[in-house]
């Protein structure tokens, strides 16, 4: 009862406030000048407009929720695929013979002058189904020195690729002929509904001393 009284009091206050407004008085006068049929048509029009606005807001809300769910699902699947790839890489490393090292893996590399690192990473693109034109290598600099190897730090940038191509490429560079270690992987989905994305792979590339 108290709640109903408050509502009636609020409605009365709102009505009095509107009656004090000039524009409301003008609308009220125009309304009273209309014939009953015109009033009926106007009421129907206003009701239809209200329903259309409510329908638009409802559909917009549903679409927004659907888009958020889809984006969340895509990111969850992306994380699962990356985690699966990391597990596969870990298993591959664990399956190496006991005592095998990066330097040891490099033992079978030809003693001839090796191709530059950018060219090497581009050569791996084709085996992963990636167009070499979509790949670029930047930020090349010397890493931590060692008595046995020279470390080179680079960023391998992939443009307009899908997650399967990224996973295959990561596997290729970490299990290729030359010793390379993935330090970081950044994914930018760009909210592309087709599933394409950009990726940046920060890697450490090792060259045994004595090789140029």
LOLUM-451350 format. One record per residue (C-alpha): x, y, z; residue in one letter; residue number from 1. Coordinates in steps of 0.05 Angstrom, whole numbers. Example, Ala and Ser with C-alpha at 12.3 -4.5 7.8 and 13.67 -1.06 7.14 Angstrom:
2
     xx     yy     zz tivo marlo
    246    -90    156    a     1
    273    -21    143    s     2
//
This chain:
212
     xx     yy     zz tivo marlo
      0      0      0    x     1
     56     48     18    x     2
     91     32    -47    x     3
     27     46    -88    x     4
     18    112    -52    x     5
     89    132    -70    x     6
     78    114   -143    x     7
     14    155   -146    x     8
     50    213   -113    x     9
    107    208   -163    x    10
     58    205   -222    x    11
     20    266   -196    x    12
     85    304   -187    x    13
    106    287   -258    x    14
     38    308   -285    x    15
     42    375   -250    x    16
    113    385   -275    x    17
     92    371   -347    x    18
     31    417   -342    x    19
     79    474   -324    x    20
    118    464   -389    x    21
     99    509   -448    x    22
    114    456   -501    x    23
     69    406   -464    x    24
     12    456   -463    x    25
     20    468   -538    x    26
     19    393   -552    x    27
    -43    385   -507    x    28
    -78    440   -544    x    29
    -63    409   -612    x    30
    -85    341   -586    x    31
   -152    369   -563    x    32
   -161    401   -632    x    33
   -158    333   -666    x    34
   -221    295   -682    x    35
   -231    226   -650    x    36
   -210    188   -713    x    37
   -145    227   -719    x    38
   -131    214   -646    x    39
   -142    140   -656    x    40
    -94    139   -716    x    41
    -42    178   -677    x    42
    -47    130   -617    x    43
    -37     71   -664    x    44
     22    105   -697    x    45
     55    121   -630    x    46
     44     50   -605    x    47
     73     21   -669    x    48
    133     67   -665    x    49
    144     47   -592    x    50
    141    -27   -610    x    51
    190    -17   -667    x    52
    240     19   -621    x    53
    234    -35   -569    x    54
    243    -89   -622    x    55
    305    -53   -649    x    56
    336    -48   -580    x    57
    320   -121   -565    x    58
    351   -145   -630    x    59
    412   -101   -620    x    60
    421   -129   -550    x    61
    414   -201   -575    x    62
    464   -189   -632    x    63
    513   -157   -584    x    64
    509   -216   -537    x    65
    517   -264   -596    x    66
    578   -227   -621    x    67
    610   -228   -551    x    68
    597   -302   -544    x    69
    626   -316   -613    x    70
    688   -274   -598    x    71
    697   -310   -531    x    72
    689   -377   -564    x    73
    741   -360   -618    x    74
    791   -336   -566    x    75
    779   -398   -523    x    76
    791   -443   -584    x    77
    853   -403   -601    x    78
    881   -412   -532    x    79
    866   -487   -534    x    80
    901   -495   -602    x    81
    962   -456   -578    x    82
    964   -498   -514    x    83
    958   -561   -555    x    84
   1015   -539   -600    x    85
   1059   -523   -541    x    86
   1045   -592   -512    x    87
   1064   -624   -578    x    88
   1128   -584   -581    x    89
   1144   -604   -509    x    90
   1132   -678   -526    x    91
   1177   -672   -587    x    92
   1233   -642   -546    x    93
   1225   -696   -492    x    94
   1231   -750   -545    x    95
   1301   -726   -565    x    96
   1359   -772   -547    x    97
   1387   -762   -477    x    98
   1438   -706   -474    x    99
   1417   -676   -541    x   100
   1426   -600   -543    x   101
   1416   -544   -592    x   102
   1489   -546   -609    x   103
   1485   -621   -619    x   104
   1425   -614   -665    x   105
   1466   -565   -706    x   106
   1521   -616   -716    x   107
   1489   -642   -780    x   108
   1486   -573   -812    x   109
   1530   -564   -872    x   110
   1596   -529   -858    x   111
   1583   -485   -919    x   112
   1561   -413   -909    x   113
   1489   -415   -883    x   114
   1434   -372   -911    x   115
   1415   -310   -871    x   116
   1363   -320   -818    x   117
   1308   -280   -854    x   118
   1316   -324   -916    x   119
   1315   -386   -872    x   120
   1249   -366   -839    x   121
   1219   -350   -907    x   122
   1240   -419   -932    x   123
   1198   -451   -876    x   124
   1136   -412   -895    x   125
   1119   -455   -956    x   126
   1120   -520   -916    x   127
   1069   -489   -869    x   128
   1022   -467   -924    x   129
   1041   -393   -914    x   130
   1053   -346   -972    x   131
   1125   -319   -963    x   132
   1098   -251   -982    x   133
   1057   -252   -917    x   134
   1121   -260   -876    x   135
   1172   -208   -854    x   136
   1231   -211   -806    x   137
   1247   -150   -763    x   138
   1284   -129   -701    x   139
   1346   -171   -714    x   140
   1398   -162   -658    x   141
   1451   -200   -621    x   142
   1428   -240   -560    x   143
   1465   -267   -500    x   144
   1536   -289   -519    x   145
   1560   -360   -507    x   146
   1625   -399   -515    x   147
   1592   -447   -563    x   148
   1538   -408   -600    x   149
   1518   -341   -625    x   150
   1447   -321   -608    x   151
   1407   -276   -654    x   152
   1341   -246   -632    x   153
   1288   -234   -685    x   154
   1214   -221   -694    x   155
   1179   -261   -748    x   156
   1115   -226   -770    x   157
   1058   -263   -804    x   158
   1001   -226   -837    x   159
    932   -252   -856    x   160
    942   -324   -835    x   161
    898   -374   -797    x   162
    914   -407   -731    x   163
    930   -474   -762    x   164
    983   -442   -806    x   165
   1013   -408   -744    x   166
   1015   -473   -705    x   167
   1048   -510   -763    x   168
   1098   -454   -772    x   169
   1117   -453   -698    x   170
   1128   -529   -702    x   171
   1170   -520   -765    x   172
   1217   -468   -736    x   173
   1227   -505   -671    x   174
   1240   -572   -705    x   175
   1277   -549   -767    x   176
   1348   -560   -789    x   177
   1374   -499   -752    x   178
   1366   -490   -676    x   179
   1312   -438   -661    x   180
   1273   -427   -597    x   181
   1206   -391   -593    x   182
   1209   -338   -538    x   183
   1140   -305   -546    x   184
   1079   -309   -590    x   185
   1031   -251   -600    x   186
    964   -261   -635    x   187
    920   -205   -662    x   188
    853   -231   -686    x   189
    831   -162   -710    x   190
    759   -186   -697    x   191
    760   -216   -767    x   192
    698   -261   -775    x   193
    734   -301   -829    x   194
    784   -327   -778    x   195
    846   -294   -806    x   196
    895   -260   -759    x   197
    964   -230   -752    x   198
   1019   -262   -710    x   199
   1087   -241   -684    x   200
   1137   -295   -664    x   201
   1195   -271   -622    x   202
   1251   -322   -630    x   203
   1322   -338   -610    x   204
   1363   -365   -668    x   205
   1428   -400   -652    x   206
   1490   -407   -696    x   207
   1547   -452   -671    x   208
   1612   -414   -669    x   209
   1654   -429   -729    x   210
   1593   -422   -775    x   211
   1582   -356   -811    x   212
//
